Amino acid sequence: MATDKANYAISRETDLSFGEAVEKARALLQEAGYGVLSEIDVQAKLKEKLDIQREPYLILGACNPPLANQGLNVEPELGTLLPCNVVVYEQEGRTRVAAVEPGTMLSVVDNEDLGPIAEQVRKDLTHVVEELAKS
């Protein structure tokens, strides 16, 4: 099955539970050289701030330091688009994982020197999403 690819996200469904998918996503990101710099529990925040109940939804802000450094050397204000978000969420009882589509994200910068960096990030994040979908 091909990766679902909206113009801004690479996404797939997985048979893993939400918790299993989160842990495996962290491990796969680490294997690919990405650290998780931030984590936002959207479900908890919406409950806390708006008293809204929703299915689990977690945003992992992932960063590959060498690639980030390369990008910042090319485009100093690139930090406004970092880190790369990977989300794990439940929808109608099914677990999904999605990652930002780096080519689309970086297209707003309009700097062709970022192309190879975007391609490497796309390869890495697609691998993470695909591996989660296999589970």
Beta strands, then each sheet from edge to edge (+ up, - down):
strand 1: 4-5
strand 2: 9-14
strand 3: 35-41
strand 4: 57-63
strand 5: 84-91
strand 6: 94-100
sheet 1: 1+ 2- 6+ 5- 4+ 3-
end
